Structures are given as C-alpha cells and as structure tokens.
Amino acid sequence: MKKDILHFPPTRKGYLPKFSSRRFCGKELSFRSSAYKEDGETEEEKRTALLAKIQEKIDAGLATRATKEELEAIRTSQSDALKDVPLEALRAMADDKTGVMAKLAEQGLEITRLRAEMKTNEAPKDMSVRGQIKAWIESKPKELGGTRSVKDVIEDIKSGIKTQLPSLELRVASPMLVSTVNGGSSPYIGRTEMEAGINAILRYPNTFWDTITKGRTGASTYVWANMVNEDGAAAFIGPGVAKPGISFELAAETSIAKKIAASAKAGTELLQDIDGMTTFIEQELQELLMLKVNEKLMTGVSSTTVPAGIQTLSQVFSFYTAAAAGIKTTNPTHMDAIRAAVGALRSGKLTGEITVFVNSIDAANMDLSKAVDSGVYLLPPFTTSNGQVIAGARIVEDQNIAVGYFQAAFLRYYRVLIYKDYTVQWGWENDDFTKNLVTAIGEMRLHQFLNSIHTGFALYDTFVNVKTAITEV
C-alpha cells in the first residue's frame, strides 16, 4: 500500500497542507487542523472531504489492529459502500461526538471494561472475614462519591478529622448440614439401602387355631351317628330267669362345610412396578382370612354360614356346681380358680387333656401372687415350677382372651375338619380386563361341629366368678 502524500502548494491565503490519496483519484482536499472547508465548495468536494475524514479516523483506529493488506481491503470496501450515501449521512458519520467513530470508541471502552471484569472474576474472591474487611478498606463506595476509598476516610479519622465510615456488611458462609444438603426434596442424594420385603401390620397371633387339633375330610357334608334314648341295663340273674333287655336309638347329626373368603383388586401396573407385590397381596389375604377363622372359632355364633365358636359352646362354672359343689378354699387365687375349673370338667364323663387359655396380663398376675402375711411368692403344689401346667392342664397365653376371663376345654371334642385348603385365584370381573385390573380371591372351606353328647366339654368364665364360687364361707 502506498503512503499518503502531504504537499503544500501555494494558495491565495498562504501555504496550507493538502491531502492527496489514490483512493480519491487525485482529488485534493484542503483542511486546517481537524476541521474541513465546506463554504464555497461543490457537493463533490464536500463529499470528498467527509470521506477523507472518515477514512482518517478508521485508519487511526485500526493502525495497531490490522495489517497493510487488511487496511487496503477496508479502504476499498469502505469507498464502494459510501459512494452513494447522502451528504448529510456522511456528515453525521464524521461527527466527533455522535458519529460512527464515537460509537466505536464507546464500544471499545465497554469491551475494555468487560475484559477488566473478566480478569477480576477469574481470581476467586477471598470471602473470609479478613478478606472482606480488606476489600472494604480498598473499595470506593457510593457514600464517598465513588472517588475516595474507605482507606482515605480511615486516614482522615487518624488525623483527627471527624467523619463517618461507610457501612460494612460481612457475609458469613453457613455450615453445610445434612438437613440442608441432603434433605427436603433430595433425600436420596446420599447412600440409601432398601430393606427387603414389607413389615406386616402388627396383629395378635392366631393362638387358638394353632393349638386346636384339626383333621381333614373330602366331603362338603359330614355326617355322624349317635346312640340316643338308651333304655334297659344288664343284671345278674339266676337260672331260668329272663335276661333283661336293653334298647337304644341312632340319631344322625350333620355338618355342612362353611366357606371363608377375602378378595383384593389391583392394577396390573402396580403388580409390574413393585417387585413382590403379587406375593404381598396373597400373603395379606391369607393373614386376614386366618385371623377371621381364629376369631369365629372362638366367638362365632352358629349359623348357616358362620361356625359356632368355642366360647358360645362353653359352660360357666355354675353349670358344674352339682358335681363340683364340694370344691372350696380360703382366699382363692387365679391358680386356684383354674384348678377348680379343671376339677369341674373332670367331674363329668369326658376324658382327655385339658387346655386353658388366659390373657398374658392374668398369666403375669398368677406368677406374681404372694402370701398376704409374709409376702413370699406362692407356688401351689399342683403347679409346675414355670406355672405352665396346673393340675395337668396346659396353660396357653392368648391375647384374644379378654383380661379377667379364661377358657378351659377338652379340645379333642371341638371338631375342625378342613374340606378345601386355602387357595388363591386371580381373574377378571365385569370390565376389569379393559381397565387393566385383576382380582385376587383367597378362600377356604372347613367343617366345625360339636357332637351334642359332648356338652360340657368346655368352661368359659371369669376368675372373679369362679373364685367367688369356691370361696369357703
């Protein structure tokens, strides 16, 4: 690129510098300092002068940023781009305060400021108390007009000048805690472990069902025959005497199997998404079904669908009074009451093992019995050392027995025969298939019956009633 040539031809007003550039095809532009002449000039001369001024500012601005080849290319493109621009637009572009170069200078200052901020942000700020105080001392806050630093004010105070320090705001980082870092909406950020299975709902165990003797049958109708209305008796006789006659009748009794069932409906998505959900549902069905079986076999009132519970088939202690009226003692205890009940049951014609069910609270009171005078623990001679056997009767703690009551029975006479074991079936009903719903049904069928000739096989009463009956006046 050729350099611009300055020469000073004589004019009427003396020697004035003239600027010649090959870009303007040899045309000359005269100017003094940064001003340019317009009065008396043609429009072409004014345009040439304005273009020269614009180019001069561009050259000055790019002198340290572009190569010679790049400057030449810019001049060529700039000349072509501005050749048809109106004169007033060129004059606006060449203005020192509002023109294009002023805008470029303003942008340059903004870029410089942004670069300075970037450099400042690259280094991590010292957020310690010492670091914050140091930054505050070196700052120039708005309260001081943005020109004086806090350090200057401190120096004034040292010199005896009364003034007020700008406010200092310290930022103290709060400690990171589990409650703030790994809590709320993000409980699983830390390590977690899922326990296998599901913890079942707490329920009383089915003690009675587990204790009684159960059998099986393959028929829905179970029939047995009893000898009734017995008449006559054997006798010792002499020769030639007619033998005494006897007679009896046969009476049939019948038991119809009773069904117990429960169902649960669930969406197929639930069974797919939760591992083991099918098993959980089946187990819960069986648990609830067996709880109801245990309950009704203890307290149920006999009907066409409900079995007779042992408590409804039991007798109170007074039923045996005729045979056991002689059972008496002073200051009877719970163990004395059970011993009396065992005696009353055995006073009849029934035989076998006797089982006694008591609430755990009453069992504890039996163990804690003490002599009134000496305070020594009482252990009757008819009781084993652990208190689990009284007069040959086994003691079983059962939370389904109300506190203050006890159940004693020859359990072998209380008949339970399973006809159909517990089963689970899955299927659809109504429009469940289109709704992605399935139903699980758990069911069981069994016989429960008591032979009418075994009346009196069980005793159910309160400790208070029995102790009152056996108290010696």
C-alpha positions as CSV (number, residue, x, y, z in Angstrom):
1,M,0.0,0.0,0.0
2,K,1.3,3.5,-0.9
3,K,1.6,6.0,1.8
4,D,-0.5,9.2,1.7
5,I,1.5,12.1,0.4
6,L,1.3,15.5,2.0
7,H,2.4,18.6,0.0
8,F,2.0,22.3,0.4
9,P,1.1,24.1,-2.9
10,P,0.8,27.9,-2.6
11,T,-2.7,29.4,-2.4
12,R,-4.1,32.8,-2.1
13,K,-4.1,32.6,1.7
14,G,-0.7,31.2,2.0
15,Y,0.6,27.7,2.4
16,L,-2.0,25.2,3.6
17,P,-1.5,21.5,3.9
18,K,-3.2,19.4,1.3
19,F,-4.0,15.7,1.5
20,S,-3.8,13.5,-1.6
21,S,-4.9,9.9,-1.8
22,R,-5.1,7.5,-4.6
23,R,-8.5,6.4,-3.3
24,F,-10.0,9.8,-4.5
25,C,-8.4,9.6,-7.9
26,G,-6.0,12.5,-7.4
27,K,-8.6,14.9,-6.0
28,E,-7.2,17.2,-3.3
29,L,-8.8,18.2,0.0
30,S,-7.5,21.2,2.0
31,F,-8.1,21.5,5.7
32,R,-6.9,23.2,8.8
33,S,-6.3,21.0,11.9
34,S,-9.2,18.6,12.2
35,A,-11.7,20.9,10.5
36,Y,-12.5,20.8,6.9
37,K,-13.7,23.5,4.5
38,E,-17.2,23.4,3.2
39,D,-18.2,27.0,2.3
40,G,-17.9,27.7,-1.4
41,E,-17.0,24.1,-2.2
42,T,-19.0,21.9,-4.5
43,E,-21.0,19.0,-3.2
44,E,-18.4,16.7,-4.7
45,E,-15.7,18.4,-2.8
46,K,-17.7,18.3,0.4
47,R,-18.3,14.5,-0.1
48,T,-14.6,14.0,-0.8
49,A,-13.6,15.9,2.4
50,L,-16.1,13.9,4.6
51,L,-14.9,10.6,3.1
52,A,-11.3,11.5,3.8
53,K,-12.1,12.4,7.4
54,I,-14.0,9.2,8.0
55,Q,-11.2,7.2,6.4
56,E,-8.6,9.0,8.5
57,K,-10.4,8.1,11.7
58,I,-10.8,4.5,10.5
59,D,-7.1,4.3,9.7
60,A,-6.2,5.7,13.1
61,G,-8.4,3.3,14.9
62,L,-7.1,0.3,13.0
63,A,-3.5,1.2,12.8
64,T,-2.5,-1.2,15.5
65,R,-5.1,-3.9,14.8
66,A,-4.9,-4.6,11.1
67,T,-2.2,-5.4,8.6
68,K,-1.4,-3.3,5.5
69,E,-3.3,-5.7,3.3
70,E,-6.3,-5.6,5.6
71,L,-6.3,-1.8,5.7
72,E,-6.2,-1.6,1.9
73,A,-9.1,-4.0,1.6
74,I,-11.1,-1.9,4.2
75,R,-10.4,1.3,2.2
76,T,-11.6,-0.3,-1.0
77,S,-14.8,-1.7,0.5
78,Q,-15.5,1.5,2.5
79,S,-15.2,3.6,-0.6
80,D,-17.6,1.4,-2.5
81,A,-20.0,1.2,0.4
82,L,-20.2,5.0,1.0
83,K,-20.1,6.3,-2.6
84,D,-23.9,6.7,-2.8
85,V,-24.5,7.7,0.8
86,P,-26.2,11.1,1.1
87,L,-24.0,14.0,2.2
88,E,-25.9,14.6,5.4
89,A,-25.4,11.0,6.4
90,L,-21.7,11.3,5.8
91,R,-21.6,14.5,7.8
92,A,-23.3,12.6,10.7
93,M,-20.8,9.8,10.5
94,A,-17.8,12.1,10.6
95,D,-19.1,14.0,13.7
96,D,-16.5,13.7,16.5
97,K,-19.2,13.3,19.3
98,T,-22.1,11.4,17.7
99,G,-20.5,9.9,14.6
100,V,-19.5,6.3,13.9
101,M,-16.1,6.7,15.3
102,A,-17.5,8.0,18.6
103,K,-19.7,4.8,18.8
104,L,-16.7,2.7,18.0
105,A,-14.7,4.4,20.8
106,E,-17.6,3.9,23.2
107,Q,-17.8,0.2,22.3
108,G,-14.1,-0.1,22.8
109,L,-14.3,1.3,26.3
110,E,-17.1,-1.1,27.1
111,I,-15.1,-4.0,25.8
112,T,-12.1,-2.9,27.9
113,R,-14.3,-2.7,31.0
114,L,-15.7,-6.2,30.4
115,R,-12.2,-7.6,29.9
116,A,-11.2,-6.0,33.2
117,E,-14.2,-7.5,35.0
118,M,-13.4,-10.9,33.5
119,K,-9.8,-10.8,34.8
120,T,-11.1,-9.8,38.2
121,N,-13.7,-12.6,38.2
122,E,-11.0,-15.2,37.2
123,A,-9.4,-15.0,40.7
124,P,-11.6,-16.4,43.5
125,K,-12.7,-13.8,46.0
126,D,-11.4,-14.1,49.5
127,M,-14.7,-14.5,51.5
128,S,-13.0,-14.8,54.8
129,V,-13.7,-12.1,57.4
130,R,-10.2,-10.8,56.9
131,G,-10.6,-10.8,53.1
132,Q,-13.9,-9.0,53.2
133,I,-12.5,-6.3,55.5
134,K,-9.5,-5.8,53.2
135,A,-11.8,-5.4,50.2
136,W,-14.0,-2.9,52.1
137,I,-11.0,-0.8,53.0
138,E,-9.8,-0.6,49.4
139,S,-13.3,0.0,48.0
140,K,-14.7,3.3,46.9
141,P,-18.4,3.2,47.9
142,K,-21.2,5.4,46.7
143,E,-21.4,7.1,50.1
144,L,-18.0,8.6,49.4
145,G,-18.9,9.7,45.9
146,G,-17.1,6.8,44.3
147,T,-13.8,8.8,44.3
148,R,-12.5,8.3,47.8
149,S,-11.7,4.9,49.3
150,V,-12.6,3.8,52.8
151,K,-8.8,3.8,53.5
152,D,-8.8,7.6,52.9
153,V,-11.6,8.1,55.4
154,I,-9.6,6.0,57.9
155,E,-6.6,8.2,57.4
156,D,-8.8,11.3,58.0
157,I,-10.0,9.8,61.3
158,K,-6.4,9.1,62.3
159,S,-5.6,12.7,61.5
160,G,-8.4,13.9,63.9
161,I,-11.0,14.7,61.2
162,K,-14.4,13.8,62.4
163,T,-16.2,11.8,59.7
164,Q,-18.3,8.7,59.4
165,L,-17.2,5.4,58.0
166,P,-19.3,3.7,55.3
167,S,-21.3,0.6,56.4
168,L,-19.5,-2.8,56.3
169,E,-21.6,-5.8,55.6
170,L,-20.0,-9.1,56.3
171,R,-21.1,-12.3,54.6
172,V,-20.5,-15.4,56.7
173,A,-20.9,-18.8,54.9
174,S,-23.4,-21.0,56.8
175,P,-22.2,-24.6,57.7
176,M,-23.3,-27.4,55.4
177,L,-25.5,-29.8,57.3
178,V,-27.4,-33.0,56.4
179,S,-30.7,-31.1,56.8
180,T,-29.7,-28.5,54.2
181,V,-27.5,-30.6,51.8
182,N,-29.3,-33.9,51.8
183,G,-32.8,-33.2,52.9
184,G,-36.1,-31.9,51.7
185,S,-36.7,-32.6,48.1
186,S,-33.4,-34.6,47.7
187,P,-33.5,-37.4,50.3
188,Y,-31.7,-39.9,48.0
189,I,-28.5,-38.0,47.2
190,G,-26.7,-39.8,50.0
191,R,-26.3,-43.5,50.1
192,T,-29.5,-45.4,50.8
193,E,-30.4,-49.0,51.3
194,M,-33.8,-50.6,51.0
195,E,-34.8,-53.4,53.3
196,A,-36.1,-56.4,51.6
197,G,-39.8,-57.3,52.0
198,I,-42.5,-55.3,53.8
199,N,-43.1,-55.1,57.5
200,A,-46.5,-56.6,58.2
201,I,-49.2,-54.9,60.3
202,L,-49.0,-55.9,64.0
203,R,-51.8,-58.3,64.9
204,Y,-52.4,-60.8,67.7
205,P,-51.2,-64.3,66.7
206,N,-53.8,-67.0,65.9
207,T,-53.0,-68.9,69.1
208,F,-56.3,-70.8,69.3
209,W,-56.1,-72.0,65.7
210,D,-52.6,-73.1,66.2
211,T,-53.4,-75.1,69.3
212,I,-56.6,-77.0,68.4
213,T,-56.4,-80.4,66.7
214,K,-57.5,-80.2,63.0
215,G,-58.5,-83.0,60.7
216,R,-59.4,-83.4,57.0
217,T,-62.4,-84.6,55.0
218,G,-63.1,-85.0,51.3
219,A,-66.8,-84.2,51.6
220,S,-68.8,-81.0,51.8
221,T,-71.3,-82.8,54.0
222,Y,-70.1,-84.6,57.1
223,V,-72.5,-87.0,58.9
224,W,-72.1,-88.9,62.2
225,A,-74.4,-91.0,64.2
226,N,-75.0,-91.0,68.0
227,M,-76.7,-93.6,70.2
228,V,-79.5,-91.9,72.0
229,N,-82.5,-92.8,74.1
230,E,-80.8,-95.7,75.8
231,D,-83.1,-98.0,77.8
232,G,-82.6,-101.0,80.0
233,A,-79.5,-102.4,81.7
234,A,-77.6,-105.6,82.3
235,A,-78.3,-107.5,85.6
236,F,-77.1,-110.6,87.5
237,I,-79.8,-113.3,87.3
238,G,-80.4,-116.8,88.4
239,P,-81.1,-119.9,86.3
240,G,-84.3,-119.8,84.3
241,V,-84.7,-116.1,84.8
242,A,-85.4,-114.0,81.6
243,K,-82.5,-111.9,80.6
244,P,-83.1,-108.1,81.0
245,G,-83.5,-106.3,77.7
246,I,-81.8,-103.1,76.5
247,S,-82.6,-100.7,73.6
248,F,-81.3,-97.5,72.1
249,E,-81.8,-95.3,69.0
250,L,-79.5,-93.9,66.4
251,A,-79.6,-90.2,65.6
252,A,-77.6,-88.7,62.8
253,E,-76.1,-85.2,63.0
254,T,-74.7,-83.3,60.0
255,S,-72.1,-80.6,59.4
256,I,-72.1,-78.6,56.2
257,A,-68.7,-77.1,55.2
258,K,-68.6,-73.3,55.6
259,K,-66.6,-71.0,53.4
260,I,-64.5,-68.1,54.4
261,A,-63.0,-65.8,51.7
262,A,-61.5,-62.4,51.0
263,S,-60.6,-60.5,47.8
264,A,-58.3,-57.7,46.6
265,K,-58.4,-55.8,43.4
266,A,-55.2,-54.2,41.9
267,G,-54.0,-52.6,38.7
268,T,-51.6,-54.7,36.5
269,E,-49.2,-51.7,36.5
270,L,-48.9,-52.0,40.3
271,L,-48.0,-55.7,40.1
272,Q,-45.5,-55.0,37.4
273,D,-43.8,-52.0,39.0
274,I,-43.3,-53.2,42.6
275,D,-41.3,-56.4,43.0
276,G,-43.1,-59.0,45.0
277,M,-46.4,-57.1,45.1
278,T,-48.3,-60.2,44.0
279,T,-46.9,-62.2,46.9
280,F,-47.6,-59.4,49.3
281,I,-51.3,-59.3,48.3
282,E,-51.6,-63.1,48.5
283,Q,-50.0,-63.1,52.0
284,E,-52.2,-60.4,53.2
285,L,-55.3,-62.2,52.0
286,Q,-54.3,-65.3,53.9
287,E,-53.4,-63.4,57.0
288,L,-56.7,-61.6,57.2
289,L,-58.6,-64.8,56.3
290,M,-56.9,-66.8,59.1
291,L,-57.4,-64.0,61.6
292,K,-61.2,-64.2,60.9
293,V,-61.1,-68.0,61.2
294,N,-59.4,-67.8,64.5
295,E,-61.9,-65.2,65.7
296,K,-65.0,-67.0,64.7
297,L,-63.8,-70.4,66.0
298,M,-63.5,-68.6,69.4
299,T,-66.5,-66.3,69.5
300,G,-68.7,-67.1,66.4
301,V,-72.5,-67.6,66.8
302,S,-73.5,-70.7,64.8
303,S,-75.5,-70.0,61.6
304,T,-75.7,-71.4,58.1
305,T,-72.6,-69.5,57.2
306,V,-70.7,-68.9,60.5
307,P,-69.2,-71.7,62.6
308,A,-70.0,-72.0,66.3
309,G,-67.2,-70.5,68.4
310,I,-65.9,-72.5,71.4
311,Q,-67.0,-69.7,73.8
312,T,-70.6,-70.0,72.7
313,L,-70.4,-73.8,73.2
314,S,-68.8,-73.5,76.6
315,Q,-70.5,-73.5,80.0
316,V,-70.0,-71.2,83.0
317,F,-68.6,-72.7,86.3
318,S,-72.1,-72.8,87.9
319,F,-73.1,-75.4,85.3
320,Y,-70.9,-77.9,87.1
321,T,-71.9,-76.9,90.6
322,A,-73.9,-80.1,91.3
323,A,-70.8,-82.2,90.6
324,A,-68.2,-79.8,91.9
325,A,-70.0,-78.2,94.8
326,G,-67.5,-79.5,97.2
327,I,-64.6,-77.6,95.7
328,K,-63.9,-74.9,98.4
329,T,-60.9,-73.0,99.7
330,T,-60.0,-69.8,101.5
331,N,-58.5,-66.7,99.8
332,P,-58.5,-68.3,96.3
333,T,-56.1,-67.1,93.7
334,H,-56.2,-67.2,89.9
335,M,-54.4,-70.6,90.0
336,D,-57.0,-71.9,92.5
337,A,-59.7,-70.8,90.1
338,I,-58.1,-72.7,87.2
339,R,-57.6,-75.8,89.4
340,A,-61.3,-75.7,90.3
341,A,-62.3,-75.4,86.7
342,V,-60.1,-78.5,85.8
343,G,-61.8,-80.4,88.6
344,A,-65.3,-79.3,87.4
345,L,-64.5,-80.5,83.8
346,R,-63.1,-83.8,85.0
347,S,-66.1,-84.4,87.3
348,G,-68.1,-85.4,84.2
349,K,-67.7,-88.3,81.9
350,L,-65.4,-86.6,79.4
351,T,-61.7,-87.5,79.3
352,G,-58.5,-86.4,77.7
353,E,-56.1,-83.4,78.0
354,I,-57.4,-80.1,79.2
355,T,-56.0,-76.8,77.8
356,V,-56.5,-73.4,79.5
357,F,-56.2,-70.1,77.6
358,V,-55.6,-67.0,79.6
359,N,-54.6,-63.4,78.7
360,S,-50.9,-62.5,79.3
361,I,-51.9,-60.0,81.9
362,D,-53.7,-62.6,84.0
363,A,-50.7,-65.0,83.5
364,A,-48.4,-62.4,84.9
365,N,-50.7,-61.8,87.9
366,M,-50.6,-65.6,88.5
367,D,-46.8,-65.6,88.6
368,L,-46.7,-62.6,90.9
369,S,-49.0,-64.0,93.5
370,K,-47.6,-63.6,97.1
371,A,-48.7,-64.7,100.5
372,V,-50.6,-61.9,102.3
373,D,-48.7,-62.1,105.6
374,S,-45.1,-62.9,104.6
375,G,-45.0,-61.5,101.0
376,V,-43.5,-64.8,99.8
377,Y,-44.2,-65.8,96.2
378,L,-46.9,-68.5,96.1
379,L,-46.3,-71.7,94.1
380,P,-49.2,-74.2,94.7
381,P,-48.1,-77.9,94.8
382,F,-50.4,-78.6,91.8
383,T,-48.5,-76.2,89.6
384,T,-45.2,-76.8,87.8
385,S,-42.2,-74.6,88.6
386,N,-42.8,-72.5,85.4
387,G,-46.5,-72.2,86.0
388,Q,-47.4,-73.6,82.6
389,V,-49.1,-76.7,83.8
390,I,-51.8,-76.6,86.6
391,A,-53.2,-79.9,87.7
392,G,-52.2,-81.5,84.4
393,A,-53.9,-78.7,82.3
394,R,-51.6,-76.8,79.9
395,I,-51.7,-73.0,80.2
396,V,-51.5,-71.1,77.0
397,E,-51.3,-67.3,76.8
398,D,-53.6,-65.8,74.2
399,Q,-54.2,-62.1,73.7
400,N,-57.6,-62.9,72.1
401,I,-58.9,-63.9,75.6
402,A,-60.2,-60.8,77.4
403,V,-58.4,-59.8,80.6
404,G,-60.1,-61.4,83.6
405,Y,-61.5,-64.4,81.7
406,F,-60.2,-67.9,81.0
407,Q,-61.1,-70.7,78.6
408,A,-60.7,-74.3,79.7
409,A,-61.7,-77.2,77.5
410,F,-61.2,-80.8,76.3
411,L,-60.1,-79.6,72.9
412,R,-60.4,-83.0,71.3
413,Y,-64.2,-82.7,71.4
414,Y,-64.1,-79.5,69.5
415,R,-64.0,-80.8,65.9
416,V,-62.5,-78.9,62.9
417,L,-62.1,-80.7,59.6
418,I,-60.6,-78.9,56.6
419,Y,-62.5,-79.7,53.4
420,K,-60.7,-77.3,51.0
421,D,-57.3,-75.8,51.9
422,Y,-56.6,-72.1,51.5
423,T,-56.2,-71.2,47.8
424,V,-55.7,-68.0,45.8
425,Q,-57.1,-67.4,42.3
426,W,-56.5,-64.4,40.0
427,G,-59.0,-63.3,37.4
428,W,-61.2,-60.6,35.9
429,E,-64.7,-59.5,36.6
430,N,-67.0,-57.2,34.6
431,D,-64.9,-54.8,32.5
432,D,-61.7,-55.3,34.6
433,F,-59.8,-56.6,31.5
434,T,-60.2,-53.3,29.7
435,K,-59.3,-51.4,32.8
436,N,-56.1,-53.4,33.5
437,L,-57.5,-54.5,36.8
438,V,-57.2,-58.0,38.3
439,T,-58.8,-59.5,41.3
440,A,-57.3,-62.0,43.7
441,I,-59.6,-64.3,45.7
442,G,-58.4,-66.2,48.8
443,E,-60.8,-68.8,50.2
444,M,-61.0,-71.8,52.4
445,R,-63.8,-74.3,53.3
446,L,-64.0,-76.2,56.6
447,H,-66.3,-78.1,59.0
448,Q,-66.7,-77.1,62.6
449,F,-69.0,-79.1,64.8
450,L,-69.6,-80.4,68.3
451,N,-71.3,-83.7,69.0
452,S,-74.3,-83.0,71.1
453,I,-73.5,-85.8,73.5
454,H,-70.3,-83.9,74.5
455,T,-72.0,-80.9,76.0
456,G,-70.0,-79.6,79.0
457,F,-66.6,-80.2,77.2
458,A,-65.6,-76.5,77.8
459,L,-65.8,-73.9,80.5
460,Y,-65.6,-70.1,79.9
461,D,-65.9,-67.8,82.8
462,T,-64.3,-65.0,84.8
463,F,-61.7,-65.5,87.5
464,V,-63.9,-63.5,89.8
465,N,-66.9,-65.7,89.3
466,V,-65.0,-68.9,89.9
467,K,-63.2,-67.6,92.9
468,T,-66.4,-66.4,94.4
469,A,-68.0,-69.9,93.9
470,I,-65.1,-71.7,95.6
471,T,-64.6,-69.3,98.5
472,E,-65.3,-71.1,101.7
473,V,-67.5,-69.1,104.0
